[in-house]
Amino acid sequence: MDLDEILAGKPGDPLTALTRQDLDPLSVEECAARIAALEGEIVRTRTRMTKAVNHRASANDLFKR
């Protein structure tokens, strides 16, 4: 899936701004800090996805879908 497809129609979205930010002025340390922050956000997002899937599965089991 292309990131532009996901973010289409959301010009004010922070993720859109993040993906378009110029990385050239960043130092190696700043790049490392950025990567650490993004990896933390990936973990947070994956945790949210897992909770959503588990919640849906529980609801489906409850209502025998």
C-alpha positions in Angstrom: 0.0 0.0 0.0 1.3 3.4 -1.0 1.6 6.0 1.8 0.3 8.7 -0.6 -2.9 6.6 -1.0 -3.4 6.3 2.7 -2.8 10.0 3.4 -4.7 11.4 0.3 -7.2 14.0 1.3 -5.5 14.7 4.6 -3.2 17.7 3.9 -3.2 18.9 7.5 -2.4 15.4 8.9 0.7 15.4 11.1 1.9 12.1 9.4 1.7 13.8 6.0 3.9 16.6 7.3 6.3 14.1 9.0 6.8 12.1 5.8 7.5 15.3 3.8 10.0 16.8 6.3 13.4 17.6 4.8 15.9 15.3 6.6 19.0 16.9 5.2 19.5 19.4 8.0 19.3 16.7 10.7 22.4 15.5 12.5 23.2 11.8 13.0 22.0 12.1 16.6 18.8 13.8 15.6 18.2 11.1 13.0 18.7 8.5 15.7 16.3 10.3 18.1 13.7 10.5 15.3 14.1 6.8 14.5 13.6 5.9 18.2 10.5 8.1 18.4 9.1 6.5 15.3 9.8 3.0 16.5 8.0 3.9 19.8 5.0 5.1 17.7 5.1 1.9 15.7 4.9 -0.2 18.9 2.0 2.0 20.2 0.1 1.7 16.9 0.6 -2.1 16.7 -0.6 -2.4 20.3 -3.7 -0.4 19.3 -4.3 -2.7 16.3 -4.0 -5.8 18.4 -6.5 -4.5 20.9 -8.9 -3.6 18.1 -8.6 -7.0 16.5 -9.1 -8.8 19.9 -12.1 -6.6 20.7 -13.7 -7.4 17.4 -13.1 -11.1 17.8 -14.6 -11.0 21.3 -17.6 -9.2 20.0 -18.0 -11.7 17.2 -17.7 -14.6 19.6 -20.3 -13.0 21.9 -22.8 -12.6 19.1 -21.8 -15.8 17.3 -21.0 -14.3 13.9 
